[in-house]
Amino acid sequence: MAAPQLNCDVLVIGGGAAGIAAAVAAGRTGAKTILLERYGFLGGLATTAQVGTICGLYLRDTAGAEATPVSGGFAQEFASRLQQVGGTKPLCVDRGLWVLPYSPPDFARVADAVVGETKNVQLVLHATVAETRAENSKIISVRALAWNEPVEIFPQAIVDSTGEATAAALAGANSENGATDQAPALVFVLENIDPGLAQRGLLEVRRELRRAVESGTLPAVCERLALVPGTGTNGRLALKLSLLPANPDCALWQQVTNWERESRALLAPLHRFLVENVAAFRNARLDSIAPQLGVRSGRRILGRARLADEAVLKVQKFPQGIARGCWPMERWGNSPRPEMNYFAERDFYDIPLDCLRPVELKNVFVAGRCLSAETGAMTSARVIGTALATGWAAGTAAAFQAAGKSSDEAVTTIREHLSGQT
Ligand SMILES: Cc1cc2nc3c(=O)[nH]c(=O)nc-3n(C[C@H](O)[C@H](O)[C@H](O)COP(=O)(O)OP(=O)(O)OC[C@H]3O[C@@H](n4cnc5c(N)ncnc54)[C@H](O)[C@@H]3O)c2cc1C
């Protein structure tokens, strides 16, 4: 089948939080931009896995009565749009941690609006990239199937925001597999729940689940149930069931298939158990299941710089810093609850631009959860607020490169944007 050929300045691959920000950033500089997304809607894990809260927008603050933004810029603009559309507001969940709860359809709607309003951005949905061609350390063309028709794109610069560093890896960039670092989770919604449960938390539920696991009524993984903050007050409670991190001996595509099937198979017995044993769930009905399992970490590049765990914990700043991380390290490993590792309150760390740049490729920037980071650092930098920020930076840097401008100029512009000057 002959493939239509498209040219652009910046090609953004993947329309999750990072890709949305990257496409808008590139488009606003005047770059001719194409955004490819393999599903029929934008948002990535924020909408497909329905994670339900945006972390990484506000500084941790155990004393403050209000949320303080970690920076200015696009992440806050996107958050404000979500607040207008959904009437949501920042919520303090634990130990001074502020999040913005959102409904996944609102997230997709705001993403559609923001991308649609941006001049110079062509969005192609149902477009999956499967092939790249590289010459002289540059990706010169990318092939995708768009609604099952081949398309070939010739970009000047690329943002890989696939969450799996797919384009960079296809073009030969070195990467590492983060799927063994963290557990995935399936989000589902139960309705007709006692609205008081959200306030009380899952303590009573966990006690019953422990008994069920100890008696062999439910598999051990059911103890890993957590609630999505900000849900439940209207009787609709979103819950996430975490599985176990990937088995390193299993191919990731096979592992993900197994996870998807295993987690969905657990929902019926778990739901039945809750209805029969926990008063708050007596009338609970299964309302919906997220369209995709939430894979917390996957493939990421080994970049020109690597965000170190220590840099996060010591809230290091860098002259090349292009995004600010403020969420603690939150690792969902083998234990039922996440391991949290906090750094100084009311402070943030910088992510240098070189963490977004593969060593081997000159015209590729990555963003979101495929940036170059040590394991602990990634458990912080992957959150949606930070993904929006690294996406913005990658889109700006790619557009500047396509226009023949230096990366130093890009860094200056991005830093002004973060400090609210543009
Ligand atoms: C269970 C779970 C709970 C979480 N909870 C929270 C939370 O409460 N708050 C928070 O802030 N963060 C949370 N996170 C983390 C956060 O959701 C993600 O790290 C973040 O959304 C990643 O954004 P991204 O844009 O980097 O990647 P993704 O959201 O993964 O987006 C990648 C996009 O690329 C597309 N894509 C992939 N491959 C291709 C291809 N070959 N061609 C075209 N398109 C492609 C995908 O369809 C997707 O839309 C959670 C994650 C999980 C899994």
The ligand as an SDF file (V2000), in Angstrom:
LIG
                    3D

 53 58  0  0  0  0  0  0  0  0999 V2000
   -1.9680    3.0810   38.2680 C   0  0  0  0  0  0  0  0  0  0  0  0
   -1.3190    4.4110   38.1210 C   0  0  0  0  0  0  0  0  0  0  0  0
   -1.6460    5.4240   38.9870 C   0  0  0  0  0  0  0  0  0  0  0  0
   -1.0680    6.6630   38.8380 C   0  0  0  0  0  0  0  0  0  0  0  0
   -1.4710    7.6600   39.6430 N   0  0  0  0  0  0  0  0  0  0  0  0
   -1.0760    8.9190   39.3780 C   0  0  0  0  0  0  0  0  0  0  0  0
   -1.6500   10.0130   40.0570 C   0  0  0  0  0  0  0  0  0  0  0  0
   -2.5120    9.8260   40.9120 O   0  0  0  0  0  0  0  0  0  0  0  0
   -1.2290   11.2630   39.7460 N   0  0  0  0  0  0  0  0  0  0  0  0
   -0.2660   11.4780   38.7880 C   0  0  0  0  0  0  0  0  0  0  0  0
    0.0630   12.6400   38.5350 O   0  0  0  0  0  0  0  0  0  0  0  0
    0.3030   10.4660   38.1280 N   0  0  0  0  0  0  0  0  0  0  0  0
   -0.0990    9.1990   38.3850 C   0  0  0  0  0  0  0  0  0  0  0  0
    0.4270    8.1610   37.6830 N   0  0  0  0  0  0  0  0  0  0  0  0
    1.5210    8.4270   36.7210 C   0  0  0  0  0  0  0  0  0  0  0  0
    1.0460    9.1220   35.4650 C   0  0  0  0  0  0  0  0  0  0  0  0
   -0.2750    8.7370   35.1590 O   0  0  0  0  0  0  0  0  0  0  0  0
    1.9100    8.8010   34.2490 C   0  0  0  0  0  0  0  0  0  0  0  0
    3.2540    8.6310   34.5820 O   0  0  0  0  0  0  0  0  0  0  0  0
    1.7860    9.9540   33.2470 C   0  0  0  0  0  0  0  0  0  0  0  0
    0.4130   10.0900   32.9010 O   0  0  0  0  0  0  0  0  0  0  0  0
    2.6500    9.6650   32.0490 C   0  0  0  0  0  0  0  0  0  0  0  0
    2.3890   10.5680   31.0220 O   0  0  0  0  0  0  0  0  0  0  0  0
    3.1760   10.4280   29.6380 P   0  0  0  0  0  0  0  0  0  0  0  0
    2.6010   11.4360   28.7320 O   0  0  0  0  0  0  0  0  0  0  0  0
    4.6410   10.4150   29.8970 O   0  0  0  0  0  0  0  0  0  0  0  0
    2.8760    8.9380   29.1260 O   0  0  0  0  0  0  0  0  0  0  0  0
    1.5220    8.2300   28.7830 P   0  0  0  0  0  0  0  0  0  0  0  0
    0.4180    8.7720   29.5770 O   0  0  0  0  0  0  0  0  0  0  0  0
    1.8100    6.7800   28.8380 O   0  0  0  0  0  0  0  0  0  0  0  0
    1.2550    8.6650   27.2680 O   0  0  0  0  0  0  0  0  0  0  0  0
    1.8820    8.0380   26.1890 C   0  0  0  0  0  0  0  0  0  0  0  0
    0.9620    8.1740   24.9840 C   0  0  0  0  0  0  0  0  0  0  0  0
    1.6400    7.6760   23.8390 O   0  0  0  0  0  0  0  0  0  0  0  0
    0.7530    6.8670   23.0840 C   0  0  0  0  0  0  0  0  0  0  0  0
    1.5850    5.9130   22.3450 N   0  0  0  0  0  0  0  0  0  0  0  0
    2.3510    4.9250   22.8520 C   0  0  0  0  0  0  0  0  0  0  0  0
    2.9930    4.2820   21.8860 N   0  0  0  0  0  0  0  0  0  0  0  0
    2.6300    4.8790   20.7200 C   0  0  0  0  0  0  0  0  0  0  0  0
    2.9710    4.6520   19.3610 C   0  0  0  0  0  0  0  0  0  0  0  0
    3.8370    3.6930   19.0120 N   0  0  0  0  0  0  0  0  0  0  0  0
    2.4020    5.4470   18.4180 N   0  0  0  0  0  0  0  0  0  0  0  0
    1.5410    6.4340   18.7770 C   0  0  0  0  0  0  0  0  0  0  0  0
    1.1930    6.6800   20.0510 N   0  0  0  0  0  0  0  0  0  0  0  0
    1.7280    5.9190   21.0130 C   0  0  0  0  0  0  0  0  0  0  0  0
   -0.1240    6.2140   24.1380 C   0  0  0  0  0  0  0  0  0  0  0  0
   -1.3400    5.7550   23.6060 O   0  0  0  0  0  0  0  0  0  0  0  0
   -0.3030    7.3650   25.1380 C   0  0  0  0  0  0  0  0  0  0  0  0
   -1.4040    8.1670   24.8100 O   0  0  0  0  0  0  0  0  0  0  0  0
   -0.1120    6.8920   37.8190 C   0  0  0  0  0  0  0  0  0  0  0  0
    0.2210    5.8730   36.9400 C   0  0  0  0  0  0  0  0  0  0  0  0
   -0.3810    4.6470   37.0730 C   0  0  0  0  0  0  0  0  0  0  0  0
   -0.0460    3.5850   36.0920 C   0  0  0  0  0  0  0  0  0  0  0  0
  1  2  1  0
  2  3  1  0
  2 52  2  0
  3  4  2  0
  4  5  1  0
  4 50  1  0
  5  6  2  0
  6  7  1  0
  6 13  1  0
  7  8  2  0
  7  9  1  0
  9 10  1  0
 10 11  2  0
 10 12  1  0
 12 13  2  0
 13 14  1  0
 14 15  1  0
 14 50  1  0
 15 16  1  0
 16 17  1  0
 16 18  1  0
 18 19  1  0
 18 20  1  0
 20 21  1  0
 20 22  1  0
 22 23  1  0
 23 24  1  0
 24 25  2  0
 24 26  1  0
 24 27  1  0
 27 28  1  0
 28 29  2  0
 28 30  1  0
 28 31  1  0
 31 32  1  0
 32 33  1  0
 33 34  1  0
 33 48  1  0
 34 35  1  0
 35 36  1  0
 35 46  1  0
 36 37  1  0
 36 45  1  0
 37 38  2  0
 38 39  1  0
 39 40  1  0
 39 45  2  0
 40 41  1  0
 40 42  2  0
 42 43  1  0
 43 44  2  0
 44 45  1  0
 46 47  1  0
 46 48  1  0
 48 49  1  0
 50 51  2  0
 51 52  1  0
 52 53  1  0
M  END
$$$$
